Amino acid sequence: MSASMDLDLLRHLTSLPGLSGFERPVADFIFGRLAELGLDTRVDTIGNVTAHIPGSGPRLMLIAHMDEVGFMVRKVYQNGFLAVQRVGGASQHALSGQLLHVWADESPLPGVVGVLPQHLAMDVLPPPLEKVYIDVGASSREEAFALGIRPGTVITHAPTFELLNKKMICAKALDDRIGCYLLLHLAERWHNRRPECELWLAFVVQEESHLGRATLPVARAVKPQLAIGVDATLAFDTPDLTDGQTDVALGEGPAIKVMDHLPGTLWGFLGHEGLRSHVEDVAEKSGLPLQREIVAGLSTAVAPLPFAEEGIATAALSLPLRYSHSPVEVLHMDDVVTADNLLEALVGSTWPLDRILRSSPRGRRER
């Protein structure tokens, strides 16, 4: 079992640009890391990366998404400023005054989101997105074009990586580079061992813009019997959210998702009861804390999988995250280590497939 974090790996993962639909830098790094381990690693047409670790037992697929929220140039004004469009649910509340990276080439151009001086903004609310502009130092449209900027140019938050009180990590794109980190860490420990399952690791694209649709091609290719998503979720432990809809908090362990839902849509996820119970059993036997998550306002990449193929037993493991979809997302290192240990224990555990898929866990004592 792991006892510490590889901060250099997570720092590098979060530093990479991977706007939804433009995940190539992240995918290339992950592919190279897996290939160096000697794993059978493949990339499909839309950019999903999968790796296979042979073992004995049921076909299990673990899934994380590579993309991050961000922006795209919508138009270039005559005076050289840039209008933007959100890609994914990037936080507009955290936008004014931020430093962004404008990817006109492989090297980013720094850009600043315009902010009204406080002297003139006493009673002014943050502007709506259509009024937001980015300053890259260009004084004309022609100068911006000469820099390589066009409508459709990708924009991400500038990388940050700080430790808060030596126990929490603050960075952009922790949703869901933390899932990618955990799957890569698992691959490093199991690449020369045989797990108690036929293990596939899937790193998928476009979760932030199209939720779980990118998981469908990997499900068709792998045909797993069991699937577990590894992603971030909302923590409700800050002063403005302590009376929020759940008790999920940093430092209390990862969360097993019971359900989520996007209000106003038919999109959501209900975890498979037998697989969720198995994850809870392994956590309990391993002495690992595990919270339960029931939340409205978000969903996850694995949401379509219960209805894919002939039906896939699907669960979701979540890392509590503060300030989601902002450049200063925060998670607790203890939660990461616990999730790391839980995934290790799951992969190395026996899988009572008949009980997971067919036996009703009703009557189990609640934790």
C-alpha positions in Angstrom: 0.0 0.0 0.0 1.2 3.5 -0.8 2.0 5.9 2.0 2.8 9.2 0.3 2.2 11.2 -2.8 4.3 11.8 -5.9 3.8 15.5 -6.0 6.1 16.0 -9.0 3.8 13.8 -11.1 0.6 15.6 -10.0 2.3 19.0 -10.5 3.2 18.0 -14.1 -0.2 16.6 -14.9 -1.9 19.8 -13.7 0.5 22.0 -15.6 -0.4 20.5 -18.9 -3.1 22.2 -21.1 -6.0 19.9 -21.8 -9.1 21.9 -22.7 -12.0 19.7 -23.5 -11.6 18.6 -27.1 -7.9 19.5 -27.1 -6.4 17.0 -24.6 -3.5 15.9 -26.8 -0.7 17.2 -24.5 -2.2 15.3 -21.5 -2.9 12.2 -23.7 0.7 12.2 -25.1 2.2 12.3 -21.6 -0.1 9.6 -20.2 0.5 7.4 -23.3 4.3 7.8 -22.9 4.2 7.0 -19.2 2.1 3.8 -19.7 4.2 2.7 -22.7 7.4 3.0 -20.6 5.9 0.5 -18.2 5.5 -2.0 -21.1 1.7 -2.0 -21.0 -0.4 -2.6 -24.0 -1.5 1.0 -24.5 -3.8 2.3 -27.3 -5.4 5.6 -28.4 -8.7 5.6 -30.2 -10.0 7.9 -32.9 -11.3 10.6 -30.5 -8.2 10.5 -28.2 -9.2 8.2 -25.4 -6.1 6.3 -24.0 -6.5 2.8 -22.7 -4.0 0.4 -21.1 -4.4 -3.3 -20.2 -2.9 -5.1 -17.3 -3.5 -8.9 -17.6 -4.8 -10.7 -14.6 -7.4 -13.3 -13.5 -11.0 -12.6 -12.7 -13.7 -10.3 -14.1 -13.1 -7.5 -16.6 -12.7 -4.3 -14.6 -12.2 -0.8 -16.2 -11.1 2.2 -14.1 -11.9 5.5 -15.7 -10.6 9.1 -15.3 -11.1 12.1 -17.7 -8.1 14.1 -19.0 -9.8 17.3 -20.0 -10.2 20.5 -18.0 -12.6 23.5 -18.3 -11.4 26.7 -20.0 -12.2 29.1 -22.8 -11.9 29.6 -26.5 -11.4 32.8 -28.5 -14.8 33.8 -29.9 -13.7 36.9 -31.8 -10.8 39.4 -31.9 -11.8 43.1 -31.5 -10.4 45.8 -33.7 -8.3 47.0 -30.8 -6.7 43.6 -30.2 -8.7 42.5 -27.2 -10.2 39.0 -27.2 -13.8 37.9 -26.6 -14.2 34.4 -25.2 -16.6 31.5 -25.0 -16.6 29.0 -22.1 -15.7 25.4 -22.8 -17.2 23.3 -20.0 -18.4 24.8 -16.8 -15.4 27.1 -16.1 -16.2 29.4 -13.1 -17.1 32.9 -14.3 -17.1 34.0 -10.6 -13.3 33.4 -10.5 -12.5 34.9 -13.9 -12.0 38.7 -13.5 -8.4 39.6 -13.1 -7.0 36.1 -13.7 -3.9 35.2 -15.7 -4.7 32.9 -18.6 -2.6 31.1 -21.2 -3.6 31.7 -24.8 -2.4 28.7 -26.9 -1.7 30.3 -30.3 1.2 27.9 -30.6 2.8 25.2 -28.5 4.1 27.9 -26.2 1.4 29.9 -24.5 0.9 33.6 -24.7 0.0 35.2 -21.3 -3.3 37.0 -21.2 -5.0 39.0 -18.5 -8.8 39.0 -18.0 -9.8 42.6 -17.9 -11.1 43.9 -14.5 -12.6 47.3 -13.7 -10.4 49.2 -11.2 -12.0 49.0 -7.7 -12.0 52.9 -7.7 -14.6 52.7 -10.4 -16.4 49.5 -9.4 -17.8 50.1 -6.0 -21.4 49.1 -7.0 -20.6 47.1 -10.2 -21.2 43.4 -10.5 -18.8 41.2 -12.4 -19.6 41.4 -16.1 -21.5 38.8 -18.0 -19.4 36.5 -20.2 -20.3 38.3 -23.4 -18.6 41.4 -21.8 -15.5 39.6 -20.6 -12.3 40.4 -22.6 -8.7 39.2 -22.5 -5.7 41.5 -22.9 -2.7 39.9 -24.6 -0.9 43.2 -25.1 -2.0 43.5 -28.8 -3.1 47.0 -29.9 -5.0 45.9 -33.0 -6.7 42.9 -34.6 -3.8 42.6 -37.1 -1.3 42.5 -34.2 -3.3 39.7 -32.5 -3.5 37.8 -35.8 0.2 38.1 -36.2 0.6 36.5 -32.8 -1.3 33.5 -34.2 -4.6 34.2 -32.4 -7.7 33.3 -34.3 -11.3 32.5 -33.4 -11.1 29.0 -31.9 -7.7 29.5 -30.2 -7.6 27.6 -26.9 -7.3 29.3 -23.6 -6.6 27.7 -20.2 -5.9 29.0 -16.7 -2.2 29.6 -16.1 -0.8 26.7 -14.0 -0.7 26.9 -10.2 0.6 24.4 -7.7 0.8 25.3 -4.1 0.7 23.4 -0.8 -1.6 24.8 1.9 -0.4 24.1 5.4 1.6 21.1 4.1 -1.5 19.0 3.7 -3.7 20.4 0.9 -2.9 21.0 -2.7 -4.1 24.0 -4.7 -3.9 23.8 -8.5 -5.9 24.2 -11.7 -7.3 21.1 -13.3 -7.3 18.8 -10.3 -10.7 17.9 -11.8 -9.7 15.4 -13.0 -6.0 15.2 -13.2 -6.2 13.7 -9.7 -8.1 10.7 -11.3 -5.4 10.5 -14.0 -2.7 10.6 -11.3 -4.3 7.8 -9.3 -4.7 5.5 -12.4 -1.1 6.2 -13.4 0.1 5.4 -9.8 -1.9 2.2 -9.9 -0.3 1.2 -13.3 3.2 1.8 -11.8 2.5 -0.6 -9.0 0.8 -3.3 -11.0 2.5 -3.3 -14.4 4.6 -6.3 -13.5 2.1 -8.1 -11.2 -1.1 -10.0 -11.9 -4.2 -8.4 -10.3 -7.3 -10.4 -9.3 -9.1 -9.0 -12.4 -8.5 -8.3 -16.0 -7.7 -4.6 -15.5 -8.1 -1.8 -18.0 -7.2 1.8 -17.3 -9.1 4.3 -19.4 -8.3 8.0 -19.7 -11.1 9.7 -21.6 -11.7 13.0 -23.3 -14.4 15.7 -23.3 -16.1 14.9 -20.0 -16.4 18.6 -19.2 -18.1 19.4 -22.5 -20.0 16.2 -23.2 -20.0 14.5 -19.8 -19.7 10.7 -20.3 -20.2 10.2 -24.0 -16.5 9.5 -24.5 -16.7 6.5 -22.2 -18.9 4.7 -24.8 -16.2 4.0 -27.3 -13.9 2.5 -24.6 -16.8 0.5 -23.2 -17.4 -1.0 -26.7 -13.7 -1.8 -27.1 -13.1 -3.3 -23.7 -16.6 -4.7 -22.9 -16.0 -4.6 -19.1 -18.2 -6.4 -16.6 -17.4 -3.8 -14.0 -16.5 -0.1 -14.2 -15.4 2.4 -11.6 -15.0 6.1 -12.3 -12.4 8.1 -10.4 -13.2 11.8 -10.4 -13.6 14.9 -8.3 -16.8 16.0 -6.5 -17.9 19.0 -4.5 -16.9 19.5 -0.9 -19.4 21.3 1.3 -17.1 22.3 4.2 -16.4 26.0 3.5 -18.2 28.7 5.5 -20.5 29.5 2.6 -21.5 25.8 2.1 -21.6 24.3 5.6 -25.4 24.0 5.5 -25.2 22.6 1.9 -26.8 19.6 0.5 -24.2 17.0 1.6 -21.7 16.5 4.5 -18.8 15.6 2.1 -15.7 17.3 3.4 -11.9 17.4 2.8 -9.8 15.1 4.9 -12.6 12.6 5.6 -11.6 10.2 2.8 -12.9 9.8 -0.8 -16.6 9.4 -1.4 -18.5 6.6 -3.0 -21.2 8.0 -5.2 -24.7 6.8 -4.5 -26.3 9.2 -7.0 -25.9 12.5 -8.7 -28.2 14.6 -10.9 -28.2 17.7 -13.1 -31.4 19.5 -12.3 -33.5 20.4 -15.3 -32.1 17.5 -17.3 -32.6 13.7 -17.5 -28.8 13.3 -17.0 -27.5 11.7 -13.8 -26.0 8.6 -12.3 -27.2 5.9 -9.9 -24.4 3.7 -8.7 -24.8 -0.1 -9.0 -25.8 -1.3 -5.6 -23.8 -4.5 -5.6 -20.6 -2.9 -6.8 -20.9 0.1 -4.5 -21.3 -2.4 -1.6 -18.2 -4.3 -2.6 -16.2 -1.1 -2.7 -17.5 -0.2 0.8 -16.7 -3.7 2.1 -13.1 -3.5 0.8 -12.7 0.0 2.4 -14.1 -1.3 5.7 -11.8 -4.4 5.8 -8.8 -2.2 4.9 -9.6 0.3 7.6 -10.0 3.1 5.1 -12.5 6.0 5.6 -15.1 6.4 2.9 -17.8 9.0 2.6 -21.1 8.7 0.8 -22.1 11.2 -1.9 -25.6 12.2 -3.0 -25.4 15.5 -4.9 -27.4 17.6 -7.4 -25.7 20.0 -9.7 -23.0 17.8 -11.3 -22.6 14.4 -12.9 -19.7 12.1 -14.0 -18.0 10.5 -17.0 -19.4 7.0 -16.1 -23.0 8.1 -16.1 -23.9 6.4 -19.5 -22.1 3.1 -18.7 -24.9 1.3 -16.8 -26.8 1.3 -20.1 -23.9 0.6 -22.4 -23.4 -2.7 -24.2 -25.6 -5.2 -22.4 -25.4 -3.2 -19.1 -22.3 -2.6 -17.0 -22.2 -2.6 -13.2 -20.8 0.9 -12.6 -19.6 2.7 -9.4 -17.9 6.1 -9.0 -15.2 7.0 -6.5 -14.9 10.8 -5.9 -12.2 13.0 -4.4 -13.7 16.0 -2.4 -12.7 19.3 -4.0 -13.1 22.9 -3.0 -13.5 25.7 -5.5 -14.3 23.4 -8.4 -13.8 24.6 -12.0 -11.6 27.5 -10.8 -7.8 28.1 -11.1 -7.5 27.4 -7.4 -9.1 24.0 -6.8 -8.1 22.5 -3.4 -8.0 18.9 -2.2 -6.6 17.1 0.8 -3.5 14.9 0.4 -4.9 12.4 2.9 -7.9 11.8 0.7 -5.6 11.1 -2.3 -3.5 8.6 -0.3 -6.7 6.9 1.0 -8.1 6.7 -2.5 -4.7 5.3 -3.7 -4.8 2.7 -1.0 -8.4 1.8 -1.7 -7.8 1.3 -5.5 -4.7 -0.9 -4.6 -6.9 -3.0 -2.2 -9.7 -3.3 -4.8 -7.4 -4.4 -7.6 -5.8 -6.9 -5.3 -9.0 -8.2 -3.8 -11.0 -11.2 -4.9 -14.1 -10.3 -6.9 -17.2 -12.3 -6.0 -18.8 -11.5 -9.3 -22.0 -13.5 -8.8 -22.7 -11.8 -5.5 -21.9 -8.3 -6.9 -24.0 -8.7 -10.0 -26.9 -10.8 -8.7 -27.2 -10.9 -5.0 -29.2 -8.2 -3.3 -27.3 -6.3 -0.6 -30.6 -5.3 1.1 -30.5 -5.8 4.8 -26.8 -4.8 5.0 -26.2 -2.6 8.0 -25.7 1.0 7.2 -22.4 2.7 8.0 
